[in-house]
């Protein structure tokens, strides 16, 4: 293990100077923000816990992982209030979501770059008893130093995607010693368990717990005030609302054409579109404007409803999508008509809405299968299939409502992973006894 850490750090320190120009040119080309280098080098950390007060460090990369760990934080606060909770994210959107979700309930900070100095400074400041990592963040220095500090380390809601699995297998001789470091792998499915074991995680440390995302849905609250403002922009002609969540590059053009084809049959149809990445908000709006539809950005809503209602609203704000699924008649989840692996379908399911997805759902195969078994989702093969499925659901309201009911029941059937996760960590005697 020492040899691997030495080689890894030699490569890390040789390549680290390239990060700044990489992120700089990425900002120029794609509009993505620069990372906060000072914070990610652990020069701006939260205060240390007071003497005698134990701490837990939870790492959640971005928005989705923050939502996943929200019930975990609540359970720890309820049953183990002696612990201070430190929560790190990697992205700015993750920080914003965490700040909105938790407020001052946690100490929020950026996860350090995986450099010995930065990780070491963080561990010495926080002095946690346990490190909990959401999903799949395999950082050698973080895991190795955590064990040097005698922390118990848990990978929770673990999964390995179809895209990542071949890459990990290619470097399996390197991965195997690293994967022997965590104490627990609490994973979403049997397929994930098999993949972790194949890569070198010890069999006895890998346990199928289920998906914590089912439990996180209880944190969502409909925003009725925002929904009323949205309806005002769409005007009195609104009769059907199609919500397209987490759309990716190339999908807005497809949706614009489908919208035009459906509008002759459903003149009261309106669209609410939430692009996945902030740098694409304006490009998404342009795709609909190119088809001569009336488009409004959420950030540019007028104080009073316009005299001419809009056809399409682009949700160019963060953290509001989940609170608006209840307004939709039908939901399409983006990242599925283009080969990106798909996105989460659970939030609209919890709202009891009929859901459509395209062929690319590789990253959510287990969840998709659970919904397909209950006839609670429609998967189409292409844009023509999406247009046909939308036509059927908009014409048959009873079928749409029944699909939504089955989706909500599927959510209820698969809850409980948070309590199983806490129980497994507690039973192992790791983090929750001071």
C-alpha positions as CSV (number, residue, x, y, z in Angstrom):
1,X,0.0,0.0,0.0
2,X,2.8,2.4,0.8
3,X,4.3,1.9,-2.7
4,X,0.9,2.7,-4.3
5,X,0.5,5.9,-2.1
6,X,4.0,7.0,-3.1
7,X,3.4,6.5,-6.8
8,X,0.0,8.1,-6.6
9,X,1.3,11.2,-4.8
10,X,4.2,11.6,-7.2
11,X,1.7,11.7,-10.1
12,X,-0.7,13.9,-8.2
13,X,1.9,16.6,-7.4
14,X,3.3,16.4,-11.0
15,X,-0.1,16.9,-12.5
16,X,-1.6,19.4,-10.0
17,X,-0.1,22.5,-11.6
18,X,-2.0,21.6,-14.7
19,X,-5.4,21.9,-12.9
20,X,-5.5,25.7,-13.0
21,X,-5.1,26.0,-16.8
22,X,-7.5,23.1,-17.3
23,X,-10.2,24.8,-15.2
24,X,-9.5,28.2,-16.7
25,X,-9.9,27.0,-20.3
26,X,-12.9,25.0,-19.3
27,X,-14.5,28.2,-18.0
28,X,-13.7,30.0,-21.3
29,X,-15.0,27.2,-23.5
30,X,-18.0,25.9,-21.5
31,X,-18.7,28.7,-19.0
32,X,-18.2,26.4,-16.0
33,X,-17.0,28.2,-12.9
34,X,-13.4,27.9,-11.5
35,X,-13.2,25.8,-8.4
36,X,-12.3,27.7,-5.1
37,X,-8.7,26.7,-5.0
38,X,-8.0,28.2,-1.6
39,X,-10.9,26.3,0.0
40,X,-10.1,23.1,-1.9
41,X,-6.5,23.3,-0.6
42,X,-7.9,23.3,2.9
43,X,-6.7,26.8,3.7
44,X,-10.2,27.9,4.7
45,X,-11.8,25.3,7.0
46,X,-14.6,25.4,9.5
47,X,-13.8,25.7,13.2
48,X,-12.5,22.6,15.1
49,X,-14.9,20.8,17.4
50,X,-14.6,21.8,21.1
51,X,-12.7,19.4,23.3
52,X,-14.7,16.3,24.2
53,X,-17.2,16.8,21.4
54,X,-16.9,14.0,18.7
55,X,-17.4,14.8,15.0
56,X,-18.5,12.9,11.9
57,X,-17.3,14.0,8.4
58,X,-19.9,13.3,5.7
59,X,-18.8,13.9,2.1
60,X,-21.4,14.5,-0.6
61,X,-20.1,15.5,-4.0
62,X,-22.9,17.6,-5.4
63,X,-26.6,18.3,-5.3
64,X,-27.8,14.7,-5.7
65,X,-25.5,13.3,-3.0
66,X,-26.5,16.2,-0.6
67,X,-30.1,15.2,-1.0
68,X,-29.2,11.6,-0.4
69,X,-27.5,12.3,2.9
70,X,-30.2,14.7,4.2
71,X,-32.2,11.9,6.0
72,X,-28.9,10.5,7.3
73,X,-28.1,13.8,8.9
74,X,-31.6,14.0,10.4
75,X,-31.3,10.5,11.8
76,X,-27.9,11.2,13.4
77,X,-29.2,14.4,14.9
78,X,-32.2,12.6,16.3
79,X,-30.5,9.6,17.8
80,X,-26.9,10.7,18.3
81,X,-27.0,14.4,19.1
82,X,-23.5,14.2,20.8
83,X,-21.9,14.4,17.3
84,X,-21.0,17.5,15.4
85,X,-21.6,17.0,11.7
86,X,-19.1,18.3,9.2
87,X,-20.4,18.1,5.6
88,X,-18.2,18.6,2.5
89,X,-19.1,18.9,-1.2
90,X,-17.0,19.3,-4.3
91,X,-19.2,21.6,-6.4
92,X,-20.6,25.1,-5.8
93,X,-24.1,23.9,-6.5
94,X,-23.6,21.2,-3.9
95,X,-22.6,23.9,-1.4
96,X,-25.6,26.0,-2.2
97,X,-28.0,23.0,-1.8
98,X,-26.4,22.0,1.4
99,X,-26.6,25.5,2.8
100,X,-30.3,25.7,1.9
101,X,-31.0,22.2,3.2
102,X,-29.1,22.3,6.5
103,X,-28.5,25.9,7.4
104,X,-26.4,26.0,10.6
105,X,-27.1,22.3,11.5
106,X,-23.8,21.3,9.9
107,X,-20.4,22.7,9.4
108,X,-20.1,23.1,5.7
109,X,-16.9,23.2,3.7
110,X,-15.3,22.2,0.3
111,X,-13.8,18.7,0.1
112,X,-10.0,19.2,-0.3
113,X,-8.1,18.1,-3.4
114,X,-6.8,14.6,-2.8
115,X,-3.3,15.9,-1.8
116,X,-1.6,14.7,1.4
117,X,-1.2,18.2,2.7
118,X,-4.8,19.3,2.1
119,X,-6.4,16.1,3.3
120,X,-4.1,16.0,6.4
121,X,-5.0,19.6,7.3
122,X,-8.7,18.8,7.1
123,X,-8.4,15.7,9.3
124,X,-6.3,17.5,11.9
125,X,-8.8,20.3,12.1
126,X,-12.0,18.3,12.2
127,X,-10.7,15.3,14.2
128,X,-13.6,13.1,13.1
129,X,-14.3,9.7,14.5
130,X,-16.0,8.6,11.3
131,X,-15.8,9.4,7.6
132,X,-19.0,8.7,5.6
133,X,-18.7,9.0,1.8
134,X,-21.8,9.1,-0.4
135,X,-21.9,6.9,-3.5
136,X,-18.5,6.4,-5.2
137,X,-15.7,8.7,-4.2
138,X,-12.5,6.6,-4.2
139,X,-9.7,9.0,-3.3
140,X,-6.5,7.1,-2.2
141,X,-5.0,9.8,0.0
142,X,-8.3,10.5,1.7
143,X,-9.0,6.9,2.5
144,X,-5.4,6.1,3.5
145,X,-5.0,9.1,5.8
146,X,-8.4,8.4,7.3
147,X,-7.1,5.0,8.3
148,X,-3.8,6.4,9.6
149,X,-6.0,8.6,11.9
150,X,-7.9,5.5,13.0
151,X,-11.2,6.6,11.5
152,X,-13.9,4.2,10.6
153,X,-14.7,4.7,6.9
154,X,-18.0,3.9,5.2
155,X,-19.0,4.1,1.6
156,X,-22.8,4.6,1.7
157,X,-25.3,4.3,-1.1
158,X,-22.5,2.9,-3.1
159,X,-22.7,2.3,-6.8
160,X,-20.4,1.7,-9.8
161,X,-21.8,2.9,-13.1
162,X,-21.5,1.1,-16.4
163,X,-19.1,3.9,-17.6
164,X,-16.9,3.7,-14.5
165,X,-16.7,-0.1,-14.1
166,X,-14.5,-0.8,-17.1
167,X,-12.1,2.0,-16.2
168,X,-11.8,0.7,-12.6
169,X,-11.2,-2.8,-13.9
170,X,-8.4,-1.6,-16.1
171,X,-6.6,-0.3,-13.0
172,X,-7.7,-3.1,-10.7
173,X,-4.1,-3.9,-9.4
174,X,-4.1,-0.3,-8.2
175,X,-7.7,-0.3,-7.0
176,X,-7.6,-3.5,-4.9
177,X,-5.3,-2.2,-2.1
178,X,-7.2,1.1,-2.0
179,X,-10.6,-0.7,-1.7
180,X,-9.3,-2.7,1.3
181,X,-9.2,0.5,3.3
182,X,-12.9,1.3,4.0
183,X,-14.7,-0.6,6.8
184,X,-18.1,-0.7,5.1
185,X,-19.5,-0.8,1.6
186,X,-23.3,-0.2,1.9
187,X,-24.4,-0.4,-1.7
188,X,-27.6,0.0,-3.7
189,X,-28.0,-3.3,-5.5
190,X,-26.6,-6.8,-5.9
191,X,-25.0,-5.7,-9.1
192,X,-23.1,-2.9,-7.3
193,X,-22.0,-5.4,-4.6
194,X,-20.7,-7.8,-7.3
195,X,-18.7,-5.0,-8.9
196,X,-17.2,-3.7,-5.7
197,X,-16.1,-7.3,-4.7
198,X,-14.7,-7.9,-8.2
199,X,-12.6,-4.7,-7.9
200,X,-11.1,-5.9,-4.6
201,X,-13.5,-4.8,-1.8
202,X,-13.5,-7.5,0.9
203,X,-16.6,-9.7,0.7
204,X,-17.5,-9.4,4.3
205,X,-17.5,-5.6,4.2
206,X,-20.0,-5.3,1.3
207,X,-23.7,-5.2,2.1
208,X,-26.7,-4.5,0.0
209,X,-28.7,-1.9,1.9
210,X,-30.9,-0.3,-0.8
211,X,-31.0,3.2,-2.3
212,X,-31.0,6.1,0.2
213,X,-32.6,8.3,-2.5
214,X,-35.9,6.7,-1.7
215,X,-35.7,8.1,1.8
216,X,-34.5,11.5,0.8
217,X,-37.8,12.2,-1.0
218,X,-39.5,13.0,2.3
219,X,-37.4,16.2,2.4
220,X,-39.2,17.7,-0.6
221,X,-41.8,20.3,-0.1
222,X,-44.0,21.6,-2.9
223,X,-43.6,25.3,-3.6
224,X,-47.2,26.4,-4.1
225,X,-46.4,30.1,-4.3
226,X,-43.9,29.5,-7.1
227,X,-46.3,27.2,-8.9
228,X,-49.0,29.9,-8.8
229,X,-46.5,32.4,-10.3
230,X,-45.7,29.9,-13.0
231,X,-49.3,29.3,-13.9
232,X,-49.8,33.1,-14.2
233,X,-47.0,33.3,-16.8
234,X,-48.6,30.5,-18.8
235,X,-52.0,32.2,-18.7
236,X,-55.5,31.0,-18.6
237,X,-55.0,28.8,-21.8
238,X,-52.8,26.3,-19.8
239,X,-54.5,22.9,-19.8
240,X,-51.5,20.5,-19.8
241,X,-48.0,21.1,-18.4
242,X,-45.1,18.9,-19.5
243,X,-42.1,19.2,-17.2
244,X,-38.8,18.3,-18.7
245,X,-36.2,17.8,-15.9
246,X,-32.4,17.7,-16.1
247,X,-32.2,18.0,-19.9
248,X,-28.9,17.7,-21.6
249,X,-27.2,19.1,-24.7
250,X,-29.2,18.3,-27.8
251,X,-32.5,17.4,-26.1
252,X,-34.0,20.9,-26.1
253,X,-34.0,20.9,-29.9
254,X,-35.8,17.6,-29.9
255,X,-38.3,18.7,-27.3
256,X,-39.0,22.0,-29.2
257,X,-39.9,20.0,-32.3
258,X,-42.1,17.6,-30.3
259,X,-43.8,20.5,-28.6
260,X,-44.7,22.1,-32.0
261,X,-46.1,18.8,-33.3
262,X,-48.2,18.3,-30.2
263,X,-49.5,21.9,-29.9
264,X,-52.0,21.5,-32.8
265,X,-53.7,18.6,-30.9
266,X,-53.2,20.1,-27.4
267,X,-53.3,23.9,-27.8
268,X,-53.2,24.3,-24.0
269,X,-49.9,22.4,-23.7
270,X,-47.1,24.3,-22.0
271,X,-43.5,23.4,-21.2
272,X,-41.4,23.9,-18.1
273,X,-37.8,22.9,-18.9
274,X,-35.0,22.5,-16.4
275,X,-31.5,22.1,-18.1
276,X,-29.1,20.1,-16.1
277,X,-26.1,22.5,-16.1
278,X,-26.2,26.2,-15.4
279,X,-23.9,27.1,-18.3
280,X,-26.5,25.7,-20.7
281,X,-29.5,27.8,-19.6
282,X,-29.3,30.4,-22.3
283,X,-28.5,27.8,-25.1
284,X,-31.6,25.9,-23.9
285,X,-33.8,29.0,-24.3
286,X,-32.4,29.7,-27.7
287,X,-33.3,26.2,-28.9
288,X,-37.0,27.0,-28.2
289,X,-36.8,30.5,-29.5
290,X,-35.5,29.1,-32.8
291,X,-38.9,27.4,-33.2
292,X,-40.8,30.7,-32.7
293,X,-42.1,29.8,-29.3
294,X,-42.6,32.4,-26.5
295,X,-39.8,31.7,-24.0
296,X,-39.2,33.1,-20.5
297,X,-36.3,32.5,-18.2
298,X,-37.3,31.9,-14.5
299,X,-34.7,34.5,-13.5
300,X,-36.4,37.1,-15.7
301,X,-40.0,36.6,-14.5
302,X,-41.9,39.9,-14.6
303,X,-43.5,41.2,-11.4
304,X,-47.0,40.8,-13.0
305,X,-48.2,38.3,-15.6
306,X,-47.4,39.4,-19.2
307,X,-50.2,40.4,-21.6
308,X,-49.1,37.6,-23.9
309,X,-48.7,34.3,-22.0
310,X,-45.5,32.3,-22.6
311,X,-45.2,28.8,-24.1
312,X,-42.0,27.6,-22.4
313,X,-40.3,28.5,-19.2
314,X,-36.7,27.7,-18.7
315,X,-35.9,27.0,-15.0
316,X,-32.5,28.7,-14.8
317,X,-32.3,28.6,-11.0
318,X,-30.9,26.1,-8.7
319,X,-32.8,24.0,-6.1
320,X,-36.4,24.7,-7.3
321,X,-37.0,21.8,-9.7
322,X,-37.9,19.2,-7.1
323,X,-40.5,21.5,-5.5
324,X,-42.3,22.0,-8.9
325,X,-42.8,18.4,-10.0
326,X,-46.2,18.5,-8.4
327,X,-47.4,21.1,-10.9
328,X,-46.9,18.8,-13.9
329,X,-49.3,16.6,-15.8
330,X,-46.6,14.6,-17.4
331,X,-42.8,14.4,-16.7
332,X,-40.0,13.7,-19.1
333,X,-36.6,13.1,-17.5
334,X,-33.7,14.3,-19.6
335,X,-30.3,12.9,-20.2
336,X,-32.1,9.9,-21.6
337,X,-32.6,10.7,-25.2
338,X,-28.9,11.4,-25.6
339,X,-26.3,8.8,-24.4
340,X,-25.4,10.2,-21.0
341,X,-26.7,7.4,-18.7
342,X,-29.9,9.0,-17.5
343,X,-31.0,10.9,-14.4
344,X,-33.0,10.4,-11.2
345,X,-36.7,9.6,-11.7
346,X,-37.5,9.4,-8.0
347,X,-38.6,13.0,-7.4
348,X,-41.4,13.1,-9.9
349,X,-42.4,9.6,-8.8
350,X,-42.7,10.8,-5.2
351,X,-45.0,13.6,-6.6
352,X,-47.2,10.9,-8.1
353,X,-46.6,11.9,-11.7
354,X,-46.5,9.7,-14.9
355,X,-42.9,9.6,-16.1
356,X,-41.3,9.1,-19.5
357,X,-37.6,8.4,-20.2
358,X,-35.5,7.7,-23.3
359,X,-33.3,4.7,-24.0
360,X,-30.2,5.9,-22.0
361,X,-30.8,4.9,-18.4
362,X,-27.7,2.9,-17.7
363,X,-26.8,4.7,-14.5
364,X,-30.2,4.0,-13.0
365,X,-30.8,0.5,-14.3
366,X,-31.9,-1.0,-11.0
367,X,-34.3,1.8,-10.2
368,X,-35.7,1.7,-13.7
369,X,-36.3,-2.1,-13.4
370,X,-38.2,-1.5,-10.1
371,X,-40.6,0.9,-11.8
372,X,-41.0,-1.1,-14.9
373,X,-42.0,-4.1,-12.8
374,X,-44.9,-2.0,-11.4
375,X,-45.8,-0.5,-14.8
376,X,-45.0,2.9,-13.3
377,X,-42.9,4.3,-16.1
378,X,-42.7,4.5,-19.9
379,X,-39.3,4.1,-21.6
380,X,-39.2,5.1,-25.3
381,X,-36.6,4.3,-27.9
382,X,-36.4,7.6,-29.8
383,X,-38.0,11.1,-30.2
384,X,-40.9,9.6,-32.3
385,X,-41.6,7.2,-29.5
386,X,-41.6,10.1,-27.0
387,X,-44.1,12.1,-29.1
388,X,-46.4,9.1,-29.4
389,X,-46.2,8.3,-25.6
390,X,-46.9,11.9,-24.7
391,X,-49.9,11.9,-27.0
392,X,-51.3,8.8,-25.4
393,X,-50.9,10.2,-21.8
394,X,-52.3,13.6,-22.6
395,X,-55.3,12.0,-24.2
396,X,-55.9,9.4,-21.5
397,X,-55.9,11.3,-18.2
398,X,-57.0,8.2,-16.3
399,X,-54.0,6.2,-17.5
400,X,-51.7,9.1,-16.6
401,X,-53.1,9.3,-13.1
402,X,-52.9,5.5,-12.6
403,X,-49.2,5.6,-13.7
404,X,-48.5,8.3,-11.2
405,X,-50.2,6.4,-8.4
406,X,-48.1,3.3,-9.1
407,X,-45.0,5.4,-9.1
408,X,-45.8,6.8,-5.7
409,X,-46.5,3.3,-4.4
410,X,-43.1,2.1,-5.7
411,X,-41.4,4.8,-3.7
412,X,-43.1,3.8,-0.5
413,X,-42.2,0.1,-1.1
414,X,-38.5,0.8,-1.2
415,X,-37.9,3.1,1.7
416,X,-35.9,2.3,4.8
417,X,-32.2,2.3,3.6
418,X,-31.2,5.2,5.9
419,X,-32.1,3.3,9.0
420,X,-30.4,0.2,7.7
421,X,-27.3,2.2,7.0
422,X,-27.2,3.8,10.5
423,X,-27.9,0.4,12.1
424,X,-25.0,-1.3,10.1
425,X,-22.5,1.4,11.1
426,X,-23.7,1.4,14.8
427,X,-23.7,-2.4,15.0
428,X,-20.1,-2.5,13.8
429,X,-19.2,-0.3,16.7
430,X,-17.6,2.3,14.6
431,X,-18.8,5.9,14.6
432,X,-21.6,6.5,16.9
433,X,-20.3,5.7,20.3
434,X,-18.1,8.4,21.8
